[in-house]
Amino acid sequence: IESYSILQTNSPQITQASEVIISLYSQLSTSQCLLYLIENHHNEYFQKSAMVGLQQVIKNNYESVSQSREFIQSILNLTIFEKSDFIRNNAIFYITEYFASEENLQQIFSFINNSAN
């Protein structure tokens, strides 16, 4: 959160904060922090920043996340996130762009069916 906060300012620490954030995006474990931030933080800037960052984590760790049913379920849960169109729309994009494979279709269809009931 501190690095995201610095990015909102004209602080001379912007370059360092950017480097820290980029470094974090290379780590799969960052995804849990970003998901927590998206779901629980009330600041829209932090939520949006975390959602954009989540895409970078997906790109940087695709082999791991594409095979994780739990991770895919977390993204699916964001498709019905009530607080933000931005979060929902990006989650839908992530599902269609990164996870709409034959291996994941059953999980996606089950989620849609369960959400409709």
N, CA, C and O atoms as a GROMACS GRO file, in nm:
protein
  468
    1ILE      N    1   0.084  -0.119   0.000
    1ILE     CA    2   0.000   0.000   0.000
    1ILE      C    3   0.088   0.125   0.000
    1ILE      O    4   0.058   0.223  -0.067
    2GLU      N    5   0.197   0.118   0.075
    2GLU     CA    6   0.286   0.235   0.081
    2GLU      C    7   0.340   0.271  -0.056
    2GLU      O    8   0.346   0.388  -0.092
    3SER      N    9   0.380   0.171  -0.134
    3SER     CA   10   0.433   0.199  -0.268
    3SER      C   11   0.326   0.256  -0.359
    3SER      O   12   0.353   0.347  -0.437
    4TYR      N   13   0.205   0.202  -0.351
    4TYR     CA   14   0.095   0.259  -0.430
    4TYR      C   15   0.070   0.404  -0.389
    4TYR      O   16   0.043   0.489  -0.474
    5SER      N   17   0.078   0.432  -0.260
    5SER     CA   18   0.057   0.568  -0.210
    5SER      C   19   0.161   0.664  -0.267
    5SER      O   20   0.129   0.776  -0.306
    6ILE      N   21   0.284   0.620  -0.271
    6ILE     CA   22   0.392   0.704  -0.324
    6ILE      C   23   0.367   0.737  -0.471
    6ILE      O   24   0.397   0.848  -0.516
    7LEU      N   25   0.311   0.641  -0.545
    7LEU     CA   26   0.286   0.664  -0.688
    7LEU      C   27   0.183   0.775  -0.711
    7LEU      O   28   0.178   0.832  -0.820
    8GLN      N   29   0.103   0.805  -0.611
    8GLN     CA   30   0.004   0.912  -0.623
    8GLN      C   31   0.063   1.050  -0.601
    8GLN      O   32  -0.006   1.150  -0.618
    9THR      N   33   0.188   1.057  -0.563
    9THR     CA   34   0.250   1.185  -0.528
    9THR      C   35   0.355   1.224  -0.631
    9THR      O   36   0.380   1.151  -0.727
   10ASN      N   37   0.416   1.338  -0.610
   10ASN     CA   38   0.530   1.381  -0.690
   10ASN      C   39   0.660   1.356  -0.614
   10ASN      O   40   0.760   1.426  -0.634
   11SER      N   41   0.659   1.258  -0.528
   11SER     CA   42   0.773   1.225  -0.444
   11SER      C   43   0.892   1.178  -0.528
   11SER      O   44   0.874   1.113  -0.631
   12PRO      N   45   1.011   1.211  -0.484
   12PRO     CA   46   1.130   1.159  -0.553
   12PRO      C   47   1.144   1.008  -0.539
   12PRO      O   48   1.229   0.946  -0.604
   13GLN      N   49   1.062   0.948  -0.454
   13GLN     CA   50   1.067   0.803  -0.432
   13GLN      C   51   0.983   0.724  -0.533
   13GLN      O   52   0.971   0.602  -0.520
   14ILE      N   53   0.925   0.791  -0.631
   14ILE     CA   54   0.838   0.723  -0.728
   14ILE      C   55   0.913   0.612  -0.801
   14ILE      O   56   0.859   0.502  -0.816
   15THR      N   57   1.033   0.638  -0.844
   15THR     CA   58   1.109   0.536  -0.917
   15THR      C   59   1.133   0.414  -0.829
   15THR      O   60   1.115   0.301  -0.873
   16GLN      N   61   1.173   0.437  -0.706
   16GLN     CA   62   1.197   0.327  -0.614
   16GLN      C   63   1.068   0.250  -0.585
   16GLN      O   64   1.068   0.127  -0.581
   17ALA      N   65   0.957   0.321  -0.565
   17ALA     CA   66   0.829   0.256  -0.540
   17ALA      C   67   0.786   0.172  -0.660
   17ALA      O   68   0.735   0.061  -0.644
   18SER      N   69   0.808   0.225  -0.780
   18SER     CA   70   0.776   0.149  -0.901
   18SER      C   71   0.857   0.022  -0.910
   18SER      O   72   0.804  -0.084  -0.945
   19GLU      N   73   0.984   0.031  -0.878
   19GLU     CA   74   1.071  -0.087  -0.882
   19GLU      C   75   1.026  -0.192  -0.780
   19GLU      O   76   1.028  -0.312  -0.809
   20VAL      N   77   0.986  -0.148  -0.663
   20VAL     CA   78   0.938  -0.241  -0.560
   20VAL      C   79   0.812  -0.312  -0.610
   20VAL      O   80   0.799  -0.433  -0.596
   21ILE      N   81   0.721  -0.235  -0.666
   21ILE     CA   82   0.595  -0.293  -0.715
   21ILE      C   83   0.622  -0.393  -0.827
   21ILE      O   84   0.566  -0.503  -0.826
   22ILE      N   85   0.705  -0.356  -0.922
   22ILE     CA   86   0.737  -0.446  -1.033
   22ILE      C   87   0.801  -0.574  -0.981
   22ILE      O   88   0.771  -0.683  -1.030
   23SER      N   89   0.888  -0.562  -0.884
   23SER     CA   90   0.951  -0.679  -0.823
   23SER      C   91   0.846  -0.769  -0.757
   23SER      O   92   0.852  -0.891  -0.770
   24LEU      N   93   0.753  -0.710  -0.687
   24LEU     CA   94   0.648  -0.788  -0.621
   24LEU      C   95   0.562  -0.863  -0.721
   24LEU      O   96   0.518  -0.975  -0.694
   25TYR      N   97   0.538  -0.802  -0.836
   25TYR     CA   98   0.453  -0.866  -0.937
   25TYR      C   99   0.516  -0.992  -0.994
   25TYR      O  100   0.446  -1.074  -1.055
   26SER      N  101   0.644  -1.010  -0.977
   26SER     CA  102   0.708  -1.131  -1.027
   26SER      C  103   0.688  -1.249  -0.932
   26SER      O  104   0.718  -1.364  -0.967
   27GLN      N  105   0.638  -1.223  -0.813
   27GLN     CA  106   0.620  -1.326  -0.711
   27GLN      C  107   0.475  -1.372  -0.704
   27GLN      O  108   0.384  -1.291  -0.686
   28LEU      N  109   0.454  -1.500  -0.719
   28LEU     CA  110   0.319  -1.556  -0.714
   28LEU      C  111   0.248  -1.524  -0.583
   28LEU      O  112   0.128  -1.500  -0.581
   29SER      N  113   0.322  -1.524  -0.473
   29SER     CA  114   0.262  -1.499  -0.341
   29SER      C  115   0.197  -1.361  -0.332
   29SER      O  116   0.110  -1.338  -0.248
   30THR      N  117   0.239  -1.270  -0.417
   30THR     CA  118   0.181  -1.135  -0.418
   30THR      C  119   0.033  -1.139  -0.454
   30THR      O  120  -0.044  -1.051  -0.414
   31SER      N  121  -0.008  -1.240  -0.530
   31SER     CA  122  -0.148  -1.248  -0.573
   31SER      C  123  -0.243  -1.249  -0.454
   31SER      O  124  -0.349  -1.187  -0.459
   32GLN      N  125  -0.207  -1.319  -0.347
   32GLN     CA  126  -0.295  -1.325  -0.230
   32GLN      C  127  -0.309  -1.187  -0.164
   32GLN      O  128  -0.418  -1.150  -0.120
   33CYS      N  129  -0.201  -1.114  -0.158
   33CYS     CA  130  -0.206  -0.978  -0.102
   33CYS      C  131  -0.293  -0.887  -0.189
   33CYS      O  132  -0.374  -0.809  -0.138
   34LEU      N  133  -0.277  -0.899  -0.319
   34LEU     CA  134  -0.355  -0.815  -0.411
   34LEU      C  135  -0.503  -0.851  -0.403
   34LEU      O  136  -0.588  -0.762  -0.402
   35LEU      N  137  -0.534  -0.979  -0.398
   35LEU     CA  138  -0.675  -1.020  -0.385
   35LEU      C  139  -0.735  -0.968  -0.256
   35LEU      O  140  -0.849  -0.921  -0.254
   36TYR      N  141  -0.659  -0.975  -0.148
   36TYR     CA  142  -0.707  -0.923  -0.021
   36TYR      C  143  -0.733  -0.772  -0.030
   36TYR      O  144  -0.835  -0.723   0.017
   37LEU      N  145  -0.641  -0.702  -0.092
   37LEU     CA  146  -0.655  -0.557  -0.108
   37LEU      C  147  -0.779  -0.523  -0.191
   37LEU      O  148  -0.854  -0.432  -0.156
   38ILE      N  149  -0.801  -0.595  -0.298
   38ILE     CA  150  -0.916  -0.572  -0.385
   38ILE      C  151  -1.046  -0.595  -0.307
   38ILE      O  152  -1.138  -0.514  -0.314
   39GLU      N  153  -1.051  -0.702  -0.236
   39GLU     CA  154  -1.176  -0.741  -0.169
   39GLU      C  155  -1.204  -0.664  -0.041
   39GLU      O  156  -1.319  -0.652  -0.001
   40ASN      N  157  -1.100  -0.612   0.024
   40ASN     CA  158  -1.120  -0.558   0.159
   40ASN      C  159  -1.085  -0.412   0.178
   40ASN      O  160  -1.124  -0.352   0.278
   41HIS      N  161  -1.014  -0.353   0.085
   41HIS     CA  162  -0.976  -0.212   0.104
   41HIS      C  163  -1.087  -0.122   0.050
   41HIS      O  164  -1.150  -0.155  -0.050
   42HIS      N  165  -1.109  -0.010   0.114
   42HIS     CA  166  -1.218   0.078   0.074
   42HIS      C  167  -1.173   0.190  -0.018
   42HIS      O  168  -1.256   0.268  -0.066
   43ASN      N  169  -1.045   0.200  -0.044
   43ASN     CA  170  -0.992   0.303  -0.131
   43ASN      C  171  -0.993   0.251  -0.275
   43ASN      O  172  -0.926   0.153  -0.307
   44GLU      N  173  -1.069   0.318  -0.360
   44GLU     CA  174  -1.085   0.273  -0.499
   44GLU      C  175  -0.952   0.273  -0.575
   44GLU      O  176  -0.928   0.185  -0.658
   45TYR      N  177  -0.868   0.372  -0.549
   45TYR     CA  178  -0.737   0.377  -0.616
   45TYR      C  179  -0.655   0.252  -0.585
   45TYR      O  180  -0.596   0.193  -0.676
   46PHE      N  181  -0.653   0.211  -0.457
   46PHE     CA  182  -0.578   0.092  -0.419
   46PHE      C  183  -0.638  -0.034  -0.481
   46PHE      O  184  -0.566  -0.123  -0.526
   47GLN      N  185  -0.771  -0.040  -0.483
   47GLN     CA  186  -0.837  -0.156  -0.544
   47GLN      C  187  -0.803  -0.166  -0.693
   47GLN      O  188  -0.770  -0.273  -0.742
   48LYS      N  189  -0.812  -0.055  -0.764
   48LYS     CA  190  -0.782  -0.056  -0.908
   48LYS      C  191  -0.636  -0.088  -0.933
   48LYS      O  192  -0.603  -0.164  -1.024
   49SER      N  193  -0.549  -0.030  -0.854
   49SER     CA  194  -0.405  -0.057  -0.869
   49SER      C  195  -0.377  -0.204  -0.846
   49SER      O  196  -0.299  -0.266  -0.920
   50ALA      N  197  -0.439  -0.260  -0.744
   50ALA     CA  198  -0.419  -0.403  -0.715
   50ALA      C  199  -0.475  -0.490  -0.827
   50ALA      O  200  -0.416  -0.593  -0.860
   51MET      N  201  -0.586  -0.449  -0.886
   51MET     CA  202  -0.644  -0.528  -0.995
   51MET      C  203  -0.553  -0.525  -1.118
   51MET      O  204  -0.534  -0.628  -1.182
   52VAL      N  205  -0.499  -0.411  -1.150
   52VAL     CA  206  -0.404  -0.401  -1.261
   52VAL      C  207  -0.279  -0.483  -1.229
   52VAL      O  208  -0.225  -0.552  -1.315
   53GLY      N  209  -0.233  -0.475  -1.106
   53GLY     CA  210  -0.118  -0.552  -1.063
   53GLY      C  211  -0.142  -0.702  -1.071
   53GLY      O  212  -0.051  -0.779  -1.101
   54LEU      N  213  -0.265  -0.742  -1.044
   54LEU     CA  214  -0.299  -0.883  -1.052
   54LEU      C  215  -0.277  -0.938  -1.193
   54LEU      O  216  -0.234  -1.052  -1.210
   55GLN      N  217  -0.306  -0.857  -1.293
   55GLN     CA  218  -0.280  -0.900  -1.430
   55GLN      C  219  -0.131  -0.924  -1.452
   55GLN      O  220  -0.093  -1.019  -1.520
   56GLN      N  221  -0.048  -0.838  -1.396
   56GLN     CA  222   0.096  -0.857  -1.410
   56GLN      C  223   0.142  -0.985  -1.340
   56GLN      O  224   0.229  -1.056  -1.390
   57VAL      N  225   0.085  -1.014  -1.224
   57VAL     CA  226   0.117  -1.138  -1.154
   57VAL      C  227   0.076  -1.258  -1.239
   57VAL      O  228   0.150  -1.356  -1.248
   58ILE      N  229  -0.041  -1.250  -1.301
   58ILE     CA  230  -0.087  -1.358  -1.389
   58ILE      C  231   0.010  -1.377  -1.504
   58ILE      O  232   0.051  -1.489  -1.534
   59LYS      N  233   0.047  -1.268  -1.569
   59LYS     CA  234   0.139  -1.278  -1.682
   59LYS      C  235   0.275  -1.334  -1.640
   59LYS      O  236   0.332  -1.418  -1.710
   60ASN      N  237   0.325  -1.289  -1.527
   60ASN     CA  238   0.458  -1.331  -1.481
   60ASN      C  239   0.461  -1.472  -1.424
   60ASN      O  240   0.567  -1.534  -1.417
   61ASN      N  241   0.346  -1.523  -1.384
   61ASN     CA  242   0.339  -1.655  -1.320
   61ASN      C  243   0.233  -1.744  -1.385
   61ASN      O  244   0.168  -1.824  -1.319
   62TYR      N  245   0.217  -1.728  -1.514
   62TYR     CA  246   0.106  -1.793  -1.584
   62TYR      C  247   0.104  -1.943  -1.565
   62TYR      O  248  -0.003  -2.000  -1.540
   63GLU      N  249   0.216  -2.010  -1.575
   63GLU     CA  250   0.219  -2.156  -1.562
   63GLU      C  251   0.159  -2.200  -1.428
   63GLU      O  252   0.083  -2.297  -1.423
   64SER      N  253   0.193  -2.131  -1.323
   64SER     CA  254   0.142  -2.168  -1.190
   64SER      C  255  -0.005  -2.133  -1.173
   64SER      O  256  -0.084  -2.217  -1.128
   65VAL      N  257  -0.042  -2.011  -1.208
   65VAL     CA  258  -0.181  -1.968  -1.183
   65VAL      C  259  -0.281  -2.036  -1.276
   65VAL      O  260  -0.396  -2.058  -1.238
   66SER      N  261  -0.239  -2.068  -1.398
   66SER     CA  262  -0.333  -2.127  -1.493
   66SER      C  263  -0.373  -2.269  -1.451
   66SER      O  264  -0.474  -2.321  -1.500
   67GLN      N  265  -0.297  -2.330  -1.364
   67GLN     CA  266  -0.329  -2.464  -1.318
   67GLN      C  267  -0.382  -2.467  -1.175
   67GLN      O  268  -0.404  -2.574  -1.118
   68SER      N  269  -0.402  -2.351  -1.117
   68SER     CA  270  -0.451  -2.343  -0.980
   68SER      C  271  -0.601  -2.317  -0.977
   68SER      O  272  -0.647  -2.207  -1.008
   69ARG      N  273  -0.676  -2.419  -0.940
   69ARG     CA  274  -0.822  -2.404  -0.933
   69ARG      C  275  -0.860  -2.296  -0.831
   69ARG      O  276  -0.957  -2.223  -0.851
   70GLU      N  277  -0.785  -2.287  -0.723
   70GLU     CA  278  -0.814  -2.187  -0.619
   70GLU      C  279  -0.794  -2.045  -0.673
   70GLU      O  280  -0.875  -1.956  -0.646
   71PHE      N  281  -0.688  -2.026  -0.747
   71PHE     CA  282  -0.662  -1.894  -0.803
   71PHE      C  283  -0.771  -1.857  -0.903
   71PHE      O  284  -0.823  -1.745  -0.901
   72ILE      N  285  -0.804  -1.950  -0.990
   72ILE     CA  286  -0.909  -1.924  -1.089
   72ILE      C  287  -1.041  -1.894  -1.019
   72ILE      O  288  -1.115  -1.806  -1.061
   73GLN      N  289  -1.070  -1.966  -0.912
   73GLN     CA  290  -1.193  -1.940  -0.836
   73GLN      C  291  -1.192  -1.799  -0.777
   73GLN      O  292  -1.295  -1.732  -0.774
   74SER      N  293  -1.076  -1.755  -0.731
   74SER     CA  294  -1.066  -1.618  -0.677
   74SER      C  295  -1.098  -1.514  -0.784
   74SER      O  296  -1.166  -1.415  -0.757
   75ILE      N  297  -1.049  -1.537  -0.905
   75ILE     CA  298  -1.079  -1.444  -1.015
   75ILE      C  299  -1.227  -1.452  -1.052
   75ILE      O  300  -1.290  -1.350  -1.076
   76LEU      N  301  -1.281  -1.572  -1.056
   76LEU     CA  302  -1.424  -1.587  -1.084
   76LEU      C  303  -1.507  -1.512  -0.981
   76LEU      O  304  -1.605  -1.446  -1.016
   77ASN      N  305  -1.468  -1.520  -0.855
   77ASN     CA  306  -1.542  -1.449  -0.750
   77ASN      C  307  -1.542  -1.298  -0.774
   77ASN      O  308  -1.639  -1.230  -0.740
   78LEU      N  309  -1.435  -1.247  -0.832
   78LEU     CA  310  -1.430  -1.103  -0.860
   78LEU      C  311  -1.524  -1.063  -0.973
   78LEU      O  312  -1.556  -0.945  -0.987
   79THR      N  313  -1.568  -1.159  -1.055
   79THR     CA  314  -1.661  -1.124  -1.164
   79THR      C  315  -1.798  -1.083  -1.111
   79THR      O  316  -1.878  -1.026  -1.185
   80ILE      N  317  -1.825  -1.111  -0.985
   80ILE     CA  318  -1.952  -1.069  -0.925
   80ILE      C  319  -1.930  -0.971  -0.809
   80ILE      O  320  -2.015  -0.956  -0.721
   81PHE      N  321  -1.814  -0.906  -0.811
   81PHE     CA  322  -1.777  -0.808  -0.708
   81PHE      C  323  -1.872  -0.689  -0.718
   81PHE      O  324  -1.874  -0.619  -0.819
   82GLU      N  325  -1.950  -0.667  -0.615
   82GLU     CA  326  -2.057  -0.568  -0.619
   82GLU      C  327  -2.010  -0.424  -0.613
   82GLU      O  328  -2.081  -0.334  -0.658
   83LYS      N  329  -1.891  -0.400  -0.560
   83LYS     CA  330  -1.849  -0.263  -0.532
   83LYS      C  331  -1.793  -0.188  -0.651
   83LYS      O  332  -1.781  -0.065  -0.645
   84SER      N  333  -1.756  -0.258  -0.762
   84SER     CA  334  -1.683  -0.189  -0.868
   84SER      C  335  -1.701  -0.254  -1.004
   84SER      O  336  -1.672  -0.372  -1.023
   85ASP      N  337  -1.750  -0.174  -1.098
   85ASP     CA  338  -1.756  -0.219  -1.238
   85ASP      C  339  -1.616  -0.248  -1.291
   85ASP      O  340  -1.596  -0.344  -1.365
   86PHE      N  341  -1.520  -0.165  -1.253
   86PHE     CA  342  -1.382  -0.182  -1.299
   86PHE      C  343  -1.329  -0.320  -1.260
   86PHE      O  344  -1.268  -0.389  -1.341
   87ILE      N  345  -1.352  -0.359  -1.135
   87ILE     CA  346  -1.304  -0.489  -1.086
   87ILE      C  347  -1.375  -0.601  -1.162
   87ILE      O  348  -1.310  -0.694  -1.210
   88ARG      N  349  -1.507  -0.593  -1.172
   88ARG     CA  350  -1.582  -0.698  -1.243
   88ARG      C  351  -1.538  -0.710  -1.388
   88ARG      O  352  -1.513  -0.821  -1.436
   89ASN      N  353  -1.529  -0.599  -1.457
   89ASN     CA  354  -1.493  -0.602  -1.599
   89ASN      C  355  -1.353  -0.658  -1.621
   89ASN      O  356  -1.330  -0.735  -1.714
   90ASN      N  357  -1.259  -0.620  -1.537
   90ASN     CA  358  -1.124  -0.673  -1.550
   90ASN      C  359  -1.118  -0.820  -1.515
   90ASN      O  360  -1.045  -0.896  -1.580
   91ALA      N  361  -1.193  -0.862  -1.415
   91ALA     CA  362  -1.196  -1.005  -1.380
   91ALA      C  363  -1.251  -1.087  -1.496
   91ALA      O  364  -1.198  -1.194  -1.528
   92ILE      N  365  -1.355  -1.038  -1.559
   92ILE     CA  366  -1.411  -1.107  -1.676
   92ILE      C  367  -1.307  -1.113  -1.787
   92ILE      O  368  -1.291  -1.216  -1.852
   93PHE      N  369  -1.237  -1.003  -1.808
   93PHE     CA  370  -1.131  -1.003  -1.910
   93PHE      C  371  -1.023  -1.105  -1.876
   93PHE      O  372  -0.978  -1.179  -1.964
   94TYR      N  373  -0.981  -1.111  -1.751
   94TYR     CA  374  -0.876  -1.204  -1.712
   94TYR      C  375  -0.920  -1.349  -1.735
   94TYR      O  376  -0.843  -1.432  -1.783
   95ILE      N  377  -1.046  -1.378  -1.702
   95ILE     CA  378  -1.098  -1.514  -1.723
   95ILE      C  379  -1.096  -1.547  -1.872
   95ILE      O  380  -1.049  -1.653  -1.911
   96THR      N  381  -1.148  -1.457  -1.955
   96THR     CA  382  -1.155  -1.487  -2.098
   96THR      C  383  -1.018  -1.486  -2.164
   96THR      O  384  -0.992  -1.565  -2.255
   97GLU      N  385  -0.931  -1.399  -2.120
   97GLU     CA  386  -0.799  -1.386  -2.182
   97GLU      C  387  -0.701  -1.495  -2.137
   97GLU      O  388  -0.623  -1.545  -2.218
   98TYR      N  389  -0.705  -1.531  -2.010
   98TYR     CA  390  -0.602  -1.618  -1.956
   98TYR      C  391  -0.650  -1.758  -1.914
   98TYR      O  392  -0.571  -1.852  -1.911
   99PHE      N  393  -0.778  -1.771  -1.882
   99PHE     CA  394  -0.822  -1.896  -1.819
   99PHE      C  395  -0.932  -1.971  -1.894
   99PHE      O  396  -0.977  -2.075  -1.846
  100ALA      N  397  -0.976  -1.923  -2.007
  100ALA     CA  398  -1.085  -1.988  -2.080
  100ALA      C  399  -1.032  -2.102  -2.166
  100ALA      O  400  -1.048  -2.102  -2.288
  101SER      N  401  -0.968  -2.196  -2.101
  101SER     CA  402  -0.915  -2.313  -2.172
  101SER      C  403  -1.010  -2.430  -2.151
  101SER      O  404  -1.097  -2.427  -2.064
  102GLU      N  405  -0.991  -2.532  -2.229
  102GLU     CA  406  -1.075  -2.651  -2.217
  102GLU      C  407  -1.067  -2.712  -2.077
  102GLU      O  408  -1.166  -2.762  -2.024
  103GLU      N  409  -0.948  -2.707  -2.018
  103GLU     CA  410  -0.930  -2.764  -1.884
  103GLU      C  411  -1.010  -2.688  -1.777
  103GLU      O  412  -1.049  -2.747  -1.676
  104ASN      N  413  -1.034  -2.560  -1.799
  104ASN     CA  414  -1.100  -2.476  -1.698
  104ASN      C  415  -1.248  -2.453  -1.724
  104ASN      O  416  -1.318  -2.397  -1.640
  105LEU      N  417  -1.297  -2.496  -1.840
  105LEU     CA  418  -1.436  -2.466  -1.874
  105LEU      C  419  -1.537  -2.523  -1.775
  105LEU      O  420  -1.635  -2.456  -1.744
  106GLN      N  421  -1.515  -2.643  -1.725
  106GLN     CA  422  -1.608  -2.701  -1.629
  106GLN      C  423  -1.619  -2.614  -1.504
  106GLN      O  424  -1.729  -2.591  -1.453
  107GLN      N  425  -1.506  -2.568  -1.454
  107GLN     CA  426  -1.506  -2.482  -1.336
  107GLN      C  427  -1.579  -2.351  -1.365
  107GLN      O  428  -1.656  -2.303  -1.281
  108ILE      N  429  -1.554  -2.293  -1.480
  108ILE     CA  430  -1.619  -2.166  -1.517
  108ILE      C  431  -1.770  -2.186  -1.531
  108ILE      O  432  -1.847  -2.105  -1.479
  109PHE      N  433  -1.813  -2.291  -1.601
  109PHE     CA  434  -1.956  -2.317  -1.617
  109PHE      C  435  -2.023  -2.346  -1.484
  109PHE      O  436  -2.135  -2.300  -1.460
  110SER      N  437  -1.958  -2.420  -1.397
  110SER     CA  438  -2.015  -2.447  -1.265
  110SER      C  439  -2.033  -2.319  -1.186
  110SER      O  440  -2.135  -2.300  -1.120
  111PHE      N  441  -1.934  -2.231  -1.194
  111PHE     CA  442  -1.945  -2.104  -1.123
  111PHE      C  443  -2.064  -2.022  -1.175
  111PHE      O  444  -2.142  -1.968  -1.097
  112ILE      N  445  -2.076  -2.015  -1.307
  112ILE     CA  446  -2.186  -1.939  -1.367
  112ILE      C  447  -2.321  -1.999  -1.325
  112ILE      O  448  -2.412  -1.926  -1.286
  113ASN      N  449  -2.334  -2.130  -1.332
  113ASN     CA  450  -2.459  -2.195  -1.292
  113ASN      C  451  -2.491  -2.172  -1.147
  113ASN      O  452  -2.606  -2.144  -1.112
  114ASN      N  453  -2.392  -2.184  -1.060
  114ASN     CA  454  -2.415  -2.163  -0.917
  114ASN      C  455  -2.446  -2.017  -0.886
  114ASN      O  456  -2.523  -1.989  -0.794
  115SER      N  457  -2.388  -1.924  -0.960
  115SER     CA  458  -2.414  -1.782  -0.938
  115SER      C  459  -2.554  -1.742  -0.982
  115SER      O  460  -2.613  -1.649  -0.928
  116ALA      N  461  -2.605  -1.812  -1.080
  116ALA     CA  462  -2.738  -1.781  -1.133
  116ALA      C  463  -2.849  -1.832  -1.044
  116ALA      O  464  -2.963  -1.786  -1.053
  117ASN      N  465  -2.816  -1.926  -0.957
  117ASN     CA  466  -2.920  -1.986  -0.869
  117ASN      C  467  -2.932  -1.914  -0.738
  117ASN      O  468  -3.014  -1.952  -0.655
   0.00000   0.00000   0.00000
